[in-house]
Amino acid sequence: MGRKPRVEFNGAIYHVIKRGNNRSYIFQEKEDKESFLLYLETAKQDGGFSLLGYVLMDNHYHLMIQTTEKPLHKIMQRVNNQYSKNYNKRHHRTDHVFGGRYKGILVKDDQYLLSLLRYIHNNPVRAKICKTIAQYNWSSDHFYRENFNGFVHIDKILNMFSDNRKIALEEYARFMDQKEPM
């Protein structure tokens, strides 16, 4: 039986998850994470999507992407292929970097959108890599806390908290620092 086709349309927001082959590390060192973010930024600059959030862990990543001109599968194909080629070359490897197909889960409402961003940013806390979200360098959380709109499109999420940016930043920090419901 074949795979189910993905539901893709312009303006849709997706939670994208991709793991290393056999759950192996896909980010062994700082340069690996930097190069992945560079490929993601280059793809974003070429148009086709807004990046609303991300976290890079050692053996997987989570992205929150809103598509515009390009379908999700084209965006992910470009980023993952470029990263895999670079990773294999730098680490003198020839095998698959990623395992299987990426998961692309459609985000259907604003409540889920906010919970998802908190879930993504909390990944390193749940993995006991750090005690708080703000301590982890490889997530989009610092873009939000520092009110830096650019690589990560922070306006959509922050405007959900308040039209007043100062209040929105305070509410964002309060929401992110809450314990996740079990």
C-alpha positions as CSV (number, residue, x, y, z in Angstrom):
1,M,0.0,0.0,0.0
2,G,1.4,3.4,-1.0
3,R,1.9,6.4,1.3
4,K,-0.9,8.8,2.0
5,P,-0.5,12.1,0.1
6,R,0.4,15.1,2.2
7,V,-2.2,17.9,2.6
8,E,-0.4,21.0,1.3
9,F,-1.7,24.5,0.5
10,N,-0.5,28.1,0.5
11,G,-0.7,29.7,3.9
12,A,-0.7,26.4,5.8
13,I,1.4,26.1,8.9
14,Y,3.3,22.8,9.5
15,H,5.1,21.2,12.4
16,V,8.0,19.5,10.6
17,I,10.1,16.8,12.4
18,K,13.1,15.0,10.9
19,R,15.3,12.4,12.7
20,G,18.7,11.0,12.0
21,N,19.0,7.7,10.3
22,N,18.5,5.0,13.0
23,R,18.2,7.9,15.4
24,S,21.9,8.7,14.9
25,Y,23.2,12.2,15.5
26,I,22.7,14.6,12.6
27,F,24.3,17.5,14.4
28,Q,27.6,16.3,15.9
29,E,29.2,19.7,16.4
30,K,28.4,23.4,16.4
31,E,29.3,23.8,12.8
32,D,26.7,21.2,11.8
33,K,23.9,23.2,13.5
34,E,25.2,26.4,11.9
35,S,25.3,24.9,8.4
36,F,21.8,23.6,8.8
37,L,20.5,27.0,9.8
38,L,22.4,28.5,6.9
39,Y,20.7,26.2,4.4
40,L,17.3,26.9,6.0
41,E,18.0,30.7,5.8
42,T,19.1,30.5,2.2
43,A,15.9,28.5,1.3
44,K,13.8,31.1,3.2
45,Q,15.5,34.0,1.4
46,D,14.6,32.4,-2.0
47,G,11.0,32.7,-0.9
48,G,8.3,30.2,-0.4
49,F,7.8,30.1,3.4
50,S,8.1,31.9,6.8
51,L,9.9,30.2,9.6
52,L,7.9,30.6,12.8
53,G,10.0,28.5,15.1
54,Y,12.6,25.8,15.4
55,V,14.8,23.7,17.7
56,L,17.9,21.7,16.7
57,M,18.6,18.7,18.9
58,D,21.5,16.3,18.4
59,N,19.6,13.6,16.5
60,H,16.5,15.5,15.2
61,Y,15.0,18.8,14.5
62,H,11.6,20.5,14.8
63,L,10.5,23.4,12.5
64,M,7.3,25.4,12.4
65,I,6.9,26.6,8.8
66,Q,4.2,28.6,7.1
67,T,4.2,28.0,3.3
68,T,3.6,30.8,0.8
69,E,4.7,30.2,-2.8
70,K,6.4,26.8,-2.6
71,P,5.0,23.5,-1.4
72,L,6.4,22.1,1.8
73,H,7.9,19.1,0.2
74,K,10.0,21.2,-2.2
75,I,11.3,23.3,0.8
76,M,12.2,20.3,2.8
77,Q,13.8,18.5,-0.1
78,R,16.1,21.4,-0.8
79,V,17.2,22.0,2.8
80,N,17.6,18.3,3.7
81,N,19.5,17.4,0.5
82,Q,21.9,20.4,0.8
83,Y,22.5,19.6,4.5
84,S,23.1,15.9,3.9
85,K,25.6,16.5,1.1
86,N,27.5,19.0,3.2
87,Y,27.4,16.8,6.3
88,N,28.6,13.7,4.5
89,K,31.4,15.7,2.9
90,R,32.6,17.3,6.1
91,H,32.4,14.1,8.1
92,H,33.9,11.9,5.3
93,R,30.7,9.7,5.1
94,T,28.6,8.3,2.3
95,D,25.5,6.9,4.1
96,H,22.1,8.4,4.7
97,V,22.0,11.3,7.2
98,F,18.3,11.3,7.7
99,G,16.0,8.4,8.4
100,G,12.8,8.0,6.3
101,R,10.3,10.7,5.4
102,Y,9.9,13.9,7.4
103,K,6.8,14.3,9.4
104,G,4.7,17.3,8.3
105,I,1.8,17.9,10.7
106,L,-0.8,20.5,9.7
107,V,-1.4,23.1,12.4
108,K,-5.2,23.6,12.5
109,D,-5.8,26.4,15.1
110,D,-4.1,29.1,17.1
111,Q,-4.3,27.3,20.4
112,Y,-2.4,24.4,18.9
113,L,0.1,26.9,17.3
114,L,1.0,28.4,20.6
115,S,1.2,25.1,22.4
116,L,3.4,23.7,19.6
117,L,5.8,26.6,19.8
118,R,6.2,26.0,23.5
119,Y,6.6,22.2,22.9
120,I,9.3,22.9,20.3
121,H,11.2,25.3,22.5
122,N,10.9,23.0,25.5
123,N,12.6,20.1,23.8
124,P,16.0,20.7,25.3
125,V,14.5,21.2,28.8
126,R,12.6,17.8,28.5
127,A,15.9,16.2,27.3
128,K,17.6,17.7,30.4
129,I,20.1,19.6,28.3
130,C,19.3,22.8,30.1
131,K,17.0,24.0,32.9
132,T,15.1,26.7,31.0
133,I,14.1,27.4,27.5
134,A,16.1,30.6,27.4
135,Q,19.4,28.8,28.2
136,Y,19.4,26.8,24.9
137,N,21.2,28.5,22.0
138,W,19.8,26.3,19.1
139,S,16.1,27.3,19.1
140,S,14.1,30.3,17.9
141,D,13.2,31.3,21.4
142,H,15.9,34.0,21.6
143,F,14.5,35.7,18.5
144,Y,11.2,36.1,20.3
145,R,12.7,37.2,23.7
146,E,15.0,39.7,22.0
147,N,12.2,41.0,19.7
148,F,14.3,40.2,16.6
149,N,12.2,39.8,13.4
150,G,14.2,38.5,10.5
151,F,15.3,34.9,10.0
152,V,12.4,33.9,12.3
153,H,9.0,35.6,11.6
154,I,8.0,36.5,15.2
155,D,5.1,38.9,14.5
156,K,2.4,36.3,13.9
157,I,3.0,34.7,17.3
158,L,3.7,37.8,19.3
159,N,0.6,39.6,17.9
160,M,-1.5,36.7,19.2
161,F,-0.5,37.8,22.7
162,S,-1.0,41.6,22.2
163,D,-0.8,44.4,19.7
164,N,1.4,46.2,22.2
165,R,4.8,44.7,21.6
166,K,6.0,45.3,25.2
167,I,3.0,43.4,26.6
168,A,3.4,40.7,23.9
169,L,7.0,40.1,24.9
170,E,6.1,39.8,28.5
171,E,3.2,37.5,27.8
172,Y,5.3,35.4,25.5
173,A,8.0,34.9,28.1
174,R,5.4,34.1,30.8
175,F,3.7,31.5,28.4
176,M,7.0,29.9,27.4
177,D,8.2,29.6,31.0
178,Q,5.0,27.9,32.2
179,K,5.1,24.1,32.8
180,E,3.8,22.2,29.8
181,P,0.5,20.3,30.5
182,M,1.1,16.5,30.7
